[in-house]
Amino acid sequence: MLLTSKDYHTAWLVVPFVVLSSNLIAVTRLFKVPIIFDIRAGYFESTITITAAIIHGLLQFLLISRFGFIGPGMVSVIVSFFLCLVYYFVCRRIRTIPWPVWTLSRLFATAIIGFAATIFLS
């Protein structure tokens, strides 16, 4: 209350989206490692990143006008989920790493439960 004006007191609504997006980015980095170390697949990372940046910009333009300041949080979650899926499938095509699917699904479930708990408690 002492650090910000009353205009910023509703900013806590964006926090669950930022937390979920951060968790998805952490999972994405697990899938990114084999792509980074494979010389043949070096162009995949830049192509995926540029595509995600374009999608991010377009969604920002659409969702900010519709949802206001919560729009960027929603866009971050959507783009992070998209990146996670794309890197997972590209990683599977390049290297056959036996990912512990059960462990990864528990990680996703924990992120979603934390997201729901943050919304519920606030």
C-alpha distance (Angstrom), angle and dihedral (degrees) to the residues before:
residue distance angle dihedral
M1 . . .
L2 3.78 . .
L3 3.81 96.1 .
T4 3.80 102.8 48.7
S5 3.74 138.8 34.7
K6 3.79 122.8 -112.8
D7 3.81 90.0 -96.2
Y8 3.81 90.7 74.3
H9 3.80 98.9 46.0
T10 3.81 92.5 96.9
A11 3.81 93.2 55.5
W12 3.82 90.1 98.7
L13 3.82 87.6 79.4
V14 3.81 89.9 75.2
V15 3.83 95.5 52.0
P16 3.85 97.0 84.4
F17 3.78 90.8 53.6
V18 3.79 92.4 49.0
V19 3.82 91.6 48.9
L20 3.80 93.2 50.1
S21 3.79 91.3 46.0
S22 3.81 90.6 51.3
N23 3.80 91.0 51.6
L24 3.79 91.3 50.4
I25 3.81 90.9 49.2
A26 3.81 89.5 52.7
V27 3.81 90.6 53.6
T28 3.81 90.3 46.2
R29 3.80 90.2 58.0
L30 3.80 89.3 59.6
F31 3.79 89.7 59.7
K32 3.78 93.8 41.5
V33 3.81 96.4 62.7
P34 3.84 98.3 76.0
I35 3.79 90.2 46.9
I36 3.80 92.9 51.9
F37 3.81 93.1 51.8
D38 3.80 95.7 45.7
I39 3.81 111.1 89.9
R40 3.80 93.5 -159.2
A41 3.79 93.1 54.4
G42 3.79 99.1 47.9
Y43 3.79 93.2 110.4
F44 3.81 91.9 55.4
E45 3.77 92.8 69.8
S46 3.80 95.1 52.8
T47 3.80 92.3 44.3
I48 3.79 92.4 50.1
T49 3.81 92.1 46.0
I50 3.81 93.9 49.6
T51 3.81 91.3 47.3
A52 3.80 91.0 49.5
A53 3.81 90.8 49.3
I54 3.81 91.2 52.8
I55 3.81 91.9 47.5
H56 3.81 89.6 46.4
G57 3.80 92.1 52.9
L58 3.79 93.9 47.5
L59 3.79 93.4 47.5
Q60 3.81 90.9 47.2
F61 3.79 89.1 54.5
L62 3.81 92.1 49.6
L63 3.80 102.2 38.9
I64 3.80 100.9 40.5
S65 3.78 90.7 59.2
R66 3.80 90.4 48.3
F67 3.84 104.9 37.7
G68 3.79 102.4 22.1
F69 3.79 118.7 -146.2
I70 3.83 92.9 -6.5
G71 3.82 89.5 62.5
P72 3.82 96.0 80.3
G73 3.80 90.9 52.3
M74 3.78 90.6 51.8
V75 3.80 90.8 47.6
S76 3.80 90.9 51.6
V77 3.80 91.2 53.9
I78 3.81 93.2 46.7
V79 3.81 94.5 47.9
S80 3.82 93.2 42.9
F81 3.81 90.5 52.2
F82 3.81 90.2 47.2
L83 3.81 91.0 50.7
C84 3.78 91.9 47.6
L85 3.80 92.4 53.3
V86 3.80 94.9 44.1
Y87 3.81 93.8 48.5
Y88 3.80 90.4 47.1
F89 3.80 93.2 54.3
V90 3.81 94.1 42.0
C91 3.80 90.0 48.7
R92 3.79 90.5 51.5
R93 3.80 90.4 52.4
I94 3.80 94.2 49.0
R95 3.79 102.4 39.1
T96 3.74 129.9 15.4
I97 3.76 98.6 -136.0
P98 3.80 113.6 167.4
W99 3.80 97.5 -127.2
P100 3.78 113.2 -163.9
V101 3.79 95.9 -114.7
W102 3.80 92.8 -173.0
T103 3.81 91.7 54.1
L104 3.80 92.2 46.9
S105 3.80 91.7 48.4
R106 3.80 89.5 51.9
L107 3.81 88.7 50.9
F108 3.80 90.6 52.4
A109 3.80 91.0 45.8
T110 3.80 90.9 51.1
A111 3.80 90.7 51.0
I112 3.79 92.4 49.8
I113 3.81 92.9 45.6
G114 3.81 89.5 50.1
F115 3.80 89.1 49.5
A116 3.80 91.9 50.6
A117 3.79 92.4 44.4
T118 3.79 91.4 51.2
I119 3.79 91.0 52.3
F120 3.80 92.9 43.7
L121 3.81 95.3 48.1
S122 3.77 94.6 46.6
